[in-house]
Amino acid sequence: MQEEDDLRGLAKVADFMRAISFLFLAIHIYWFCYEWFAQTG
């Protein structure tokens, strides 16, 4: 039972880290491609 709880906790942490990495990726793309976005409208 303890191992099951540990795996659930680990899955939650992994999902949280995945969400943060997608957020950082979006910020990175926006930051470095802003000129291209501004030119294309």
ModelCIF file with pLDDT and N, C-alpha, C, O atoms, coordinates in Angstrom:
data_MODEL
#
_entry.id   MODEL 
#
_entity.id                         1 
_entity.type                       polymer 
_entity.pdbx_number_of_molecules   1 
#
_entity_poly.entity_id                      1 
_entity_poly.type                           'polypeptide(L)' 
_entity_poly.nstd_linkage                   no 
_entity_poly.nstd_monomer                   no 
_entity_poly.pdbx_seq_one_letter_code       MQEEDDLRGLAKVADFMRAISFLFLAIHIYWFCYEWFAQTG 
_entity_poly.pdbx_seq_one_letter_code_can   MQEEDDLRGLAKVADFMRAISFLFLAIHIYWFCYEWFAQTG 
_entity_poly.pdbx_strand_id                 A 
#
loop_
_entity_poly_seq.entity_id 
_entity_poly_seq.num 
_entity_poly_seq.mon_id 
_entity_poly_seq.hetero 
1 1  MET n 
1 2  GLN n 
1 3  GLU n 
1 4  GLU n 
1 5  ASP n 
1 6  ASP n 
1 7  LEU n 
1 8  ARG n 
1 9  GLY n 
1 10 LEU n 
1 11 ALA n 
1 12 LYS n 
1 13 VAL n 
1 14 ALA n 
1 15 ASP n 
1 16 PHE n 
1 17 MET n 
1 18 ARG n 
1 19 ALA n 
1 20 ILE n 
1 21 SER n 
1 22 PHE n 
1 23 LEU n 
1 24 PHE n 
1 25 LEU n 
1 26 ALA n 
1 27 ILE n 
1 28 HIS n 
1 29 ILE n 
1 30 TYR n 
1 31 TRP n 
1 32 PHE n 
1 33 CYS n 
1 34 TYR n 
1 35 GLU n 
1 36 TRP n 
1 37 PHE n 
1 38 ALA n 
1 39 GLN n 
1 40 THR n 
1 41 GLY n 
#
_struct_asym.id          A 
_struct_asym.entity_id   1 
#
loop_
_ma_qa_metric.id 
_ma_qa_metric.mode 
_ma_qa_metric.name 
_ma_qa_metric.software_group_id 
_ma_qa_metric.type 
1 global pLDDT . pLDDT 
2 local  pLDDT . pLDDT 
#
_ma_qa_metric_global.metric_id      1 
_ma_qa_metric_global.metric_value   91.46 
_ma_qa_metric_global.model_id       1 
_ma_qa_metric_global.ordinal_id     1 
#
loop_
_ma_qa_metric_local.label_asym_id 
_ma_qa_metric_local.label_comp_id 
_ma_qa_metric_local.label_seq_id 
_ma_qa_metric_local.metric_id 
_ma_qa_metric_local.metric_value 
_ma_qa_metric_local.model_id 
_ma_qa_metric_local.ordinal_id 
A MET 1  2 71.00 1 1  
A GLN 2  2 80.00 1 2  
A GLU 3  2 83.00 1 3  
A GLU 4  2 87.00 1 4  
A ASP 5  2 85.00 1 5  
A ASP 6  2 88.00 1 6  
A LEU 7  2 91.00 1 7  
A ARG 8  2 93.00 1 8  
A GLY 9  2 92.00 1 9  
A LEU 10 2 94.00 1 10 
A ALA 11 2 95.00 1 11 
A LYS 12 2 96.00 1 12 
A VAL 13 2 97.00 1 13 
A ALA 14 2 97.00 1 14 
A ASP 15 2 97.00 1 15 
A PHE 16 2 97.00 1 16 
A MET 17 2 98.00 1 17 
A ARG 18 2 98.00 1 18 
A ALA 19 2 98.00 1 19 
A ILE 20 2 98.00 1 20 
A SER 21 2 98.00 1 21 
A PHE 22 2 97.00 1 22 
A LEU 23 2 98.00 1 23 
A PHE 24 2 97.00 1 24 
A LEU 25 2 97.00 1 25 
A ALA 26 2 95.00 1 26 
A ILE 27 2 95.00 1 27 
A HIS 28 2 95.00 1 28 
A ILE 29 2 92.00 1 29 
A TYR 30 2 91.00 1 30 
A TRP 31 2 93.00 1 31 
A PHE 32 2 91.00 1 32 
A CYS 33 2 91.00 1 33 
A TYR 34 2 89.00 1 34 
A GLU 35 2 90.00 1 35 
A TRP 36 2 88.00 1 36 
A PHE 37 2 80.00 1 37 
A ALA 38 2 87.00 1 38 
A GLN 39 2 91.00 1 39 
A THR 40 2 87.00 1 40 
A GLY 41 2 73.00 1 41 
#
loop_
_atom_site.group_PDB 
_atom_site.id 
_atom_site.type_symbol 
_atom_site.label_atom_id 
_atom_site.label_alt_id 
_atom_site.label_comp_id 
_atom_site.label_asym_id 
_atom_site.label_entity_id 
_atom_site.label_seq_id 
_atom_site.pdbx_PDB_ins_code 
_atom_site.Cartn_x 
_atom_site.Cartn_y 
_atom_site.Cartn_z 
_atom_site.occupancy 
_atom_site.B_iso_or_equiv 
_atom_site.pdbx_formal_charge 
_atom_site.auth_seq_id 
_atom_site.auth_comp_id 
_atom_site.auth_asym_id 
_atom_site.auth_atom_id 
_atom_site.pdbx_PDB_model_num 
ATOM 1   N N  . MET A 1 1  ? 0.827  -1.197 0.000   1.00 71.00 ? 1  MET A N  1 
ATOM 2   C CA . MET A 1 1  ? 0.000  0.000  0.000   1.00 71.00 ? 1  MET A CA 1 
ATOM 3   C C  . MET A 1 1  ? 0.870  1.259  0.000   1.00 71.00 ? 1  MET A C  1 
ATOM 4   O O  . MET A 1 1  ? 0.563  2.232  -0.689  1.00 71.00 ? 1  MET A O  1 
ATOM 5   N N  . GLN A 1 2  ? 1.940  1.234  0.765   1.00 80.00 ? 2  GLN A N  1 
ATOM 6   C CA . GLN A 1 2  ? 2.826  2.395  0.834   1.00 80.00 ? 2  GLN A CA 1 
ATOM 7   C C  . GLN A 1 2  ? 3.467  2.668  -0.528  1.00 80.00 ? 2  GLN A C  1 
ATOM 8   O O  . GLN A 1 2  ? 3.615  3.818  -0.941  1.00 80.00 ? 2  GLN A O  1 
ATOM 9   N N  . GLU A 1 3  ? 3.839  1.596  -1.210  1.00 83.00 ? 3  GLU A N  1 
ATOM 10  C CA . GLU A 1 3  ? 4.471  1.765  -2.521  1.00 83.00 ? 3  GLU A CA 1 
ATOM 11  C C  . GLU A 1 3  ? 3.496  2.377  -3.524  1.00 83.00 ? 3  GLU A C  1 
ATOM 12  O O  . GLU A 1 3  ? 3.890  3.168  -4.381  1.00 83.00 ? 3  GLU A O  1 
ATOM 13  N N  . GLU A 1 4  ? 2.224  2.006  -3.409  1.00 87.00 ? 4  GLU A N  1 
ATOM 14  C CA . GLU A 1 4  ? 1.197  2.561  -4.295  1.00 87.00 ? 4  GLU A CA 1 
ATOM 15  C C  . GLU A 1 4  ? 1.062  4.070  -4.083  1.00 87.00 ? 4  GLU A C  1 
ATOM 16  O O  . GLU A 1 4  ? 0.959  4.832  -5.043  1.00 87.00 ? 4  GLU A O  1 
ATOM 17  N N  . ASP A 1 5  ? 1.065  4.491  -2.819  1.00 85.00 ? 5  ASP A N  1 
ATOM 18  C CA . ASP A 1 5  ? 0.980  5.920  -2.501  1.00 85.00 ? 5  ASP A CA 1 
ATOM 19  C C  . ASP A 1 5  ? 2.211  6.664  -3.022  1.00 85.00 ? 5  ASP A C  1 
ATOM 20  O O  . ASP A 1 5  ? 2.109  7.781  -3.529  1.00 85.00 ? 5  ASP A O  1 
ATOM 21  N N  . ASP A 1 6  ? 3.367  6.028  -2.888  1.00 88.00 ? 6  ASP A N  1 
ATOM 22  C CA . ASP A 1 6  ? 4.587  6.652  -3.379  1.00 88.00 ? 6  ASP A CA 1 
ATOM 23  C C  . ASP A 1 6  ? 4.527  6.848  -4.893  1.00 88.00 ? 6  ASP A C  1 
ATOM 24  O O  . ASP A 1 6  ? 4.940  7.888  -5.407  1.00 88.00 ? 6  ASP A O  1 
ATOM 25  N N  . LEU A 1 7  ? 4.012  5.849  -5.600  1.00 91.00 ? 7  LEU A N  1 
ATOM 26  C CA . LEU A 1 7  ? 3.919  5.962  -7.051  1.00 91.00 ? 7  LEU A CA 1 
ATOM 27  C C  . LEU A 1 7  ? 2.928  7.045  -7.466  1.00 91.00 ? 7  LEU A C  1 
ATOM 28  O O  . LEU A 1 7  ? 3.156  7.754  -8.446  1.00 91.00 ? 7  LEU A O  1 
ATOM 29  N N  . ARG A 1 8  ? 1.836  7.174  -6.731  1.00 93.00 ? 8  ARG A N  1 
ATOM 30  C CA . ARG A 1 8  ? 0.864  8.238  -7.025  1.00 93.00 ? 8  ARG A CA 1 
ATOM 31  C C  . ARG A 1 8  ? 1.487  9.604  -6.797  1.00 93.00 ? 8  ARG A C  1 
ATOM 32  O O  . ARG A 1 8  ? 1.303  10.517 -7.602  1.00 93.00 ? 8  ARG A O  1 
ATOM 33  N N  . GLY A 1 9  ? 2.216  9.744  -5.716  1.00 92.00 ? 9  GLY A N  1 
ATOM 34  C CA . GLY A 1 9  ? 2.893  11.009 -5.431  1.00 92.00 ? 9  GLY A CA 1 
ATOM 35  C C  . GLY A 1 9  ? 3.923  11.341 -6.486  1.00 92.00 ? 9  GLY A C  1 
ATOM 36  O O  . GLY A 1 9  ? 4.035  12.486 -6.925  1.00 92.00 ? 9  GLY A O  1 
ATOM 37  N N  . LEU A 1 10 ? 4.677  10.327 -6.892  1.00 94.00 ? 10 LEU A N  1 
ATOM 38  C CA . LEU A 1 10 ? 5.677  10.532 -7.931  1.00 94.00 ? 10 LEU A CA 1 
ATOM 39  C C  . LEU A 1 10 ? 5.025  10.928 -9.246  1.00 94.00 ? 10 LEU A C  1 
ATOM 40  O O  . LEU A 1 10 ? 5.561  11.773 -9.964  1.00 94.00 ? 10 LEU A O  1 
ATOM 41  N N  . ALA A 1 11 ? 3.884  10.338 -9.579  1.00 95.00 ? 11 ALA A N  1 
ATOM 42  C CA . ALA A 1 11 ? 3.168  10.688 -10.805 1.00 95.00 ? 11 ALA A CA 1 
ATOM 43  C C  . ALA A 1 11 ? 2.673  12.133 -10.748 1.00 95.00 ? 11 ALA A C  1 
ATOM 44  O O  . ALA A 1 11 ? 2.720  12.840 -11.754 1.00 95.00 ? 11 ALA A O  1 
ATOM 45  N N  . LYS A 1 12 ? 2.200  12.576 -9.583  1.00 96.00 ? 12 LYS A N  1 
ATOM 46  C CA . LYS A 1 12 ? 1.758  13.965 -9.440  1.00 96.00 ? 12 LYS A CA 1 
ATOM 47  C C  . LYS A 1 12 ? 2.913  14.929 -9.613  1.00 96.00 ? 12 LYS A C  1 
ATOM 48  O O  . LYS A 1 12 ? 2.778  15.959 -10.274 1.00 96.00 ? 12 LYS A O  1 
ATOM 49  N N  . VAL A 1 13 ? 4.057  14.595 -9.014  1.00 97.00 ? 13 VAL A N  1 
ATOM 50  C CA . VAL A 1 13 ? 5.235  15.449 -9.156  1.00 97.00 ? 13 VAL A CA 1 
ATOM 51  C C  . VAL A 1 13 ? 5.680  15.493 -10.619 1.00 97.00 ? 13 VAL A C  1 
ATOM 52  O O  . VAL A 1 13 ? 6.037  16.558 -11.123 1.00 97.00 ? 13 VAL A O  1 
ATOM 53  N N  . ALA A 1 14 ? 5.662  14.357 -11.300 1.00 97.00 ? 14 ALA A N  1 
ATOM 54  C CA . ALA A 1 14 ? 6.062  14.310 -12.704 1.00 97.00 ? 14 ALA A CA 1 
ATOM 55  C C  . ALA A 1 14 ? 5.110  15.141 -13.565 1.00 97.00 ? 14 ALA A C  1 
ATOM 56  O O  . ALA A 1 14 ? 5.560  15.839 -14.474 1.00 97.00 ? 14 ALA A O  1 
ATOM 57  N N  . ASP A 1 15 ? 3.812  15.078 -13.296 1.00 97.00 ? 15 ASP A N  1 
ATOM 58  C CA . ASP A 1 15 ? 2.852  15.887 -14.048 1.00 97.00 ? 15 ASP A CA 1 
ATOM 59  C C  . ASP A 1 15 ? 3.082  17.374 -13.800 1.00 97.00 ? 15 ASP A C  1 
ATOM 60  O O  . ASP A 1 15 ? 3.001  18.182 -14.726 1.00 97.00 ? 15 ASP A O  1 
ATOM 61  N N  . PHE A 1 16 ? 3.369  17.732 -12.550 1.00 97.00 ? 16 PHE A N  1 
ATOM 62  C CA . PHE A 1 16 ? 3.636  19.134 -12.223 1.00 97.00 ? 16 PHE A CA 1 
ATOM 63  C C  . PHE A 1 16 ? 4.885  19.631 -12.947 1.00 97.00 ? 16 PHE A C  1 
ATOM 64  O O  . PHE A 1 16 ? 4.886  20.732 -13.497 1.00 97.00 ? 16 PHE A O  1 
ATOM 65  N N  . MET A 1 17 ? 5.936  18.833 -12.951 1.00 98.00 ? 17 MET A N  1 
ATOM 66  C CA . MET A 1 17 ? 7.173  19.223 -13.636 1.00 98.00 ? 17 MET A CA 1 
ATOM 67  C C  . MET A 1 17 ? 6.960  19.324 -15.140 1.00 98.00 ? 17 MET A C  1 
ATOM 68  O O  . MET A 1 17 ? 7.540  20.193 -15.791 1.00 98.00 ? 17 MET A O  1 
ATOM 69  N N  . ARG A 1 18 ? 6.138  18.447 -15.693 1.00 98.00 ? 18 ARG A N  1 
ATOM 70  C CA . ARG A 1 18 ? 5.822  18.508 -17.119 1.00 98.00 ? 18 ARG A CA 1 
ATOM 71  C C  . ARG A 1 18 ? 5.089  19.802 -17.455 1.00 98.00 ? 18 ARG A C  1 
ATOM 72  O O  . ARG A 1 18 ? 5.375  20.432 -18.473 1.00 98.00 ? 18 ARG A O  1 
ATOM 73  N N  . ALA A 1 19 ? 4.153  20.197 -16.612 1.00 98.00 ? 19 ALA A N  1 
ATOM 74  C CA . ALA A 1 19 ? 3.407  21.439 -16.832 1.00 98.00 ? 19 ALA A CA 1 
ATOM 75  C C  . ALA A 1 19 ? 4.342  22.647 -16.760 1.00 98.00 ? 19 ALA A C  1 
ATOM 76  O O  . ALA A 1 19 ? 4.240  23.561 -17.577 1.00 98.00 ? 19 ALA A O  1 
ATOM 77  N N  . ILE A 1 20 ? 5.241  22.651 -15.797 1.00 98.00 ? 20 ILE A N  1 
ATOM 78  C CA . ILE A 1 20 ? 6.190  23.763 -15.674 1.00 98.00 ? 20 ILE A CA 1 
ATOM 79  C C  . ILE A 1 20 ? 7.113  23.811 -16.886 1.00 98.00 ? 20 ILE A C  1 
ATOM 80  O O  . ILE A 1 20 ? 7.430  24.896 -17.373 1.00 98.00 ? 20 ILE A O  1 
ATOM 81  N N  . SER A 1 21 ? 7.548  22.657 -17.379 1.00 98.00 ? 21 SER A N  1 
ATOM 82  C CA . SER A 1 21 ? 8.446  22.649 -18.535 1.00 98.00 ? 21 SER A CA 1 
ATOM 83  C C  . SER A 1 21 ? 7.736  23.163 -19.782 1.00 98.00 ? 21 SER A C  1 
ATOM 84  O O  . SER A 1 21 ? 8.346  23.861 -20.591 1.00 98.00 ? 21 SER A O  1 
ATOM 85  N N  . PHE A 1 22 ? 6.444  22.826 -19.954 1.00 97.00 ? 22 PHE A N  1 
ATOM 86  C CA . PHE A 1 22 ? 5.697  23.369 -21.087 1.00 97.00 ? 22 PHE A CA 1 
ATOM 87  C C  . PHE A 1 22 ? 5.552  24.883 -20.970 1.00 97.00 ? 22 PHE A C  1 
ATOM 88  O O  . PHE A 1 22 ? 5.620  25.595 -21.972 1.00 97.00 ? 22 PHE A O  1 
ATOM 89  N N  . LEU A 1 23 ? 5.353  25.375 -19.748 1.00 98.00 ? 23 LEU A N  1 
ATOM 90  C CA . LEU A 1 23 ? 5.245  26.809 -19.533 1.00 98.00 ? 23 LEU A CA 1 
ATOM 91  C C  . LEU A 1 23 ? 6.564  27.500 -19.887 1.00 98.00 ? 23 LEU A C  1 
ATOM 92  O O  . LEU A 1 23 ? 6.562  28.524 -20.572 1.00 98.00 ? 23 LEU A O  1 
ATOM 93  N N  . PHE A 1 24 ? 7.681  26.951 -19.429 1.00 97.00 ? 24 PHE A N  1 
ATOM 94  C CA . PHE A 1 24 ? 8.979  27.529 -19.756 1.00 97.00 ? 24 PHE A CA 1 
ATOM 95  C C  . PHE A 1 24 ? 9.251  27.474 -21.255 1.00 97.00 ? 24 PHE A C  1 
ATOM 96  O O  . PHE A 1 24 ? 9.838  28.404 -21.808 1.00 97.00 ? 24 PHE A O  1 
ATOM 97  N N  . LEU A 1 25 ? 8.836  26.407 -21.915 1.00 97.00 ? 25 LEU A N  1 
ATOM 98  C CA . LEU A 1 25 ? 9.010  26.299 -23.353 1.00 97.00 ? 25 LEU A CA 1 
ATOM 99  C C  . LEU A 1 25 ? 8.222  27.382 -24.077 1.00 97.00 ? 25 LEU A C  1 
ATOM 100 O O  . LEU A 1 25 ? 8.731  27.997 -25.014 1.00 97.00 ? 25 LEU A O  1 
ATOM 101 N N  . ALA A 1 26 ? 6.983  27.620 -23.652 1.00 95.00 ? 26 ALA A N  1 
ATOM 102 C CA . ALA A 1 26 ? 6.160  28.656 -24.272 1.00 95.00 ? 26 ALA A CA 1 
ATOM 103 C C  . ALA A 1 26 ? 6.779  30.037 -24.062 1.00 95.00 ? 26 ALA A C  1 
ATOM 104 O O  . ALA A 1 26 ? 6.810  30.850 -24.985 1.00 95.00 ? 26 ALA A O  1 
ATOM 105 N N  . ILE A 1 27 ? 7.271  30.304 -22.851 1.00 95.00 ? 27 ILE A N  1 
ATOM 106 C CA . ILE A 1 27 ? 7.919  31.596 -22.586 1.00 95.00 ? 27 ILE A CA 1 
ATOM 107 C C  . ILE A 1 27 ? 9.177  31.748 -23.430 1.00 95.00 ? 27 ILE A C  1 
ATOM 108 O O  . ILE A 1 27 ? 9.438  32.824 -23.968 1.00 95.00 ? 27 ILE A O  1 
ATOM 109 N N  . HIS A 1 28 ? 9.950  30.690 -23.547 1.00 95.00 ? 28 HIS A N  1 
ATOM 110 C CA . HIS A 1 28 ? 11.171 30.715 -24.350 1.00 95.00 ? 28 HIS A CA 1 
ATOM 111 C C  . HIS A 1 28 ? 10.852 31.021 -25.816 1.00 95.00 ? 28 HIS A C  1 
ATOM 112 O O  . HIS A 1 28 ? 11.502 31.866 -26.432 1.00 95.00 ? 28 HIS A O  1 
ATOM 113 N N  . ILE A 1 29 ? 9.861  30.341 -26.366 1.00 92.00 ? 29 ILE A N  1 
ATOM 114 C CA . ILE A 1 29 ? 9.491  30.573 -27.766 1.00 92.00 ? 29 ILE A CA 1 
ATOM 115 C C  . ILE A 1 29 ? 8.998  32.005 -27.952 1.00 92.00 ? 29 ILE A C  1 
ATOM 116 O O  . ILE A 1 29 ? 9.361  32.661 -28.929 1.00 92.00 ? 29 ILE A O  1 
ATOM 117 N N  . TYR A 1 30 ? 8.186  32.490 -27.037 1.00 91.00 ? 30 TYR A N  1 
ATOM 118 C CA . TYR A 1 30 ? 7.685  33.861 -27.136 1.00 91.00 ? 30 TYR A CA 1 
ATOM 119 C C  . TYR A 1 30 ? 8.833  34.861 -27.050 1.00 91.00 ? 30 TYR A C  1 
ATOM 120 O O  . TYR A 1 30 ? 8.883  35.816 -27.826 1.00 91.00 ? 30 TYR A O  1 
ATOM 121 N N  . TRP A 1 31 ? 9.756  34.650 -26.113 1.00 93.00 ? 31 TRP A N  1 
ATOM 122 C CA . TRP A 1 31 ? 10.855 35.586 -25.881 1.00 93.00 ? 31 TRP A CA 1 
ATOM 123 C C  . TRP A 1 31 ? 11.779 35.672 -27.091 1.00 93.00 ? 31 TRP A C  1 
ATOM 124 O O  . TRP A 1 31 ? 12.150 36.771 -27.502 1.00 93.00 ? 31 TRP A O  1 
ATOM 125 N N  . PHE A 1 32 ? 12.156 34.540 -27.664 1.00 91.00 ? 32 PHE A N  1 
ATOM 126 C CA . PHE A 1 32 ? 13.146 34.541 -28.733 1.00 91.00 ? 32 PHE A CA 1 
ATOM 127 C C  . PHE A 1 32 ? 12.546 34.670 -30.126 1.00 91.00 ? 32 PHE A C  1 
ATOM 128 O O  . PHE A 1 32 ? 13.272 34.936 -31.084 1.00 91.00 ? 32 PHE A O  1 
ATOM 129 N N  . CYS A 1 33 ? 11.236 34.487 -30.258 1.00 91.00 ? 33 CYS A N  1 
ATOM 130 C CA . CYS A 1 33 ? 10.597 34.601 -31.573 1.00 91.00 ? 33 CYS A CA 1 
ATOM 131 C C  . CYS A 1 33 ? 9.633  35.777 -31.624 1.00 91.00 ? 33 CYS A C  1 
ATOM 132 O O  . CYS A 1 33 ? 8.769  35.826 -32.500 1.00 91.00 ? 33 CYS A O  1 
ATOM 133 N N  . TYR A 1 34 ? 9.766  36.725 -30.702 1.00 89.00 ? 34 TYR A N  1 
ATOM 134 C CA . TYR A 1 34 ? 8.828  37.841 -30.647 1.00 89.00 ? 34 TYR A CA 1 
ATOM 135 C C  . TYR A 1 34 ? 8.867  38.669 -31.927 1.00 89.00 ? 34 TYR A C  1 
ATOM 136 O O  . TYR A 1 34 ? 7.825  39.086 -32.435 1.00 89.00 ? 34 TYR A O  1 
ATOM 137 N N  . GLU A 1 35 ? 10.083 38.908 -32.452 1.00 90.00 ? 35 GLU A N  1 
ATOM 138 C CA . GLU A 1 35 ? 10.183 39.705 -33.688 1.00 90.00 ? 35 GLU A CA 1 
ATOM 139 C C  . GLU A 1 35 ? 9.444  39.042 -34.846 1.00 90.00 ? 35 GLU A C  1 
ATOM 140 O O  . GLU A 1 35 ? 8.761  39.709 -35.624 1.00 90.00 ? 35 GLU A O  1 
ATOM 141 N N  . TRP A 1 36 ? 9.589  37.724 -34.950 1.00 88.00 ? 36 TRP A N  1 
ATOM 142 C CA . TRP A 1 36 ? 8.908  37.020 -36.034 1.00 88.00 ? 36 TRP A CA 1 
ATOM 143 C C  . TRP A 1 36 ? 7.391  37.081 -35.845 1.00 88.00 ? 36 TRP A C  1 
ATOM 144 O O  . TRP A 1 36 ? 6.652  37.268 -36.811 1.00 88.00 ? 36 TRP A O  1 
ATOM 145 N N  . PHE A 1 37 ? 6.927  36.925 -34.606 1.00 80.00 ? 37 PHE A N  1 
ATOM 146 C CA . PHE A 1 37 ? 5.498  37.035 -34.346 1.00 80.00 ? 37 PHE A CA 1 
ATOM 147 C C  . PHE A 1 37 ? 4.998  38.441 -34.662 1.00 80.00 ? 37 PHE A C  1 
ATOM 148 O O  . PHE A 1 37 ? 3.898  38.603 -35.191 1.00 80.00 ? 37 PHE A O  1 
ATOM 149 N N  . ALA A 1 38 ? 5.797  39.459 -34.342 1.00 87.00 ? 38 ALA A N  1 
ATOM 150 C CA . ALA A 1 38 ? 5.370  40.837 -34.595 1.00 87.00 ? 38 ALA A CA 1 
ATOM 151 C C  . ALA A 1 38 ? 5.330  41.119 -36.098 1.00 87.00 ? 38 ALA A C  1 
ATOM 152 O O  . ALA A 1 38 ? 4.448  41.843 -36.561 1.00 87.00 ? 38 ALA A O  1 
ATOM 153 N N  . GLN A 1 39 ? 6.263  40.563 -36.862 1.00 91.00 ? 39 GLN A N  1 
ATOM 154 C CA . GLN A 1 39 ? 6.273  40.788 -38.304 1.00 91.00 ? 39 GLN A CA 1 
ATOM 155 C C  . GLN A 1 39 ? 5.127  40.083 -39.001 1.00 91.00 ? 39 GLN A C  1 
ATOM 156 O O  . GLN A 1 39 ? 4.542  40.637 -39.932 1.00 91.00 ? 39 GLN A O  1 
ATOM 157 N N  . THR A 1 40 ? 4.796  38.885 -38.578 1.00 87.00 ? 40 THR A N  1 
ATOM 158 C CA . THR A 1 40 ? 3.729  38.141 -39.238 1.00 87.00 ? 40 THR A CA 1 
ATOM 159 C C  . THR A 1 40 ? 2.358  38.595 -38.773 1.00 87.00 ? 40 THR A C  1 
ATOM 160 O O  . THR A 1 40 ? 1.356  38.343 -39.443 1.00 87.00 ? 40 THR A O  1 
ATOM 161 N N  . GLY A 1 41 ? 2.308  39.247 -37.656 1.00 73.00 ? 41 GLY A N  1 
ATOM 162 C CA . GLY A 1 41 ? 1.037  39.764 -37.170 1.00 73.00 ? 41 GLY A CA 1 
ATOM 163 C C  . GLY A 1 41 ? 0.283  38.692 -36.475 1.00 73.00 ? 41 GLY A C  1 
ATOM 164 O O  . GLY A 1 41 ? -0.824 38.930 -35.990 1.00 73.00 ? 41 GLY A O  1 
#
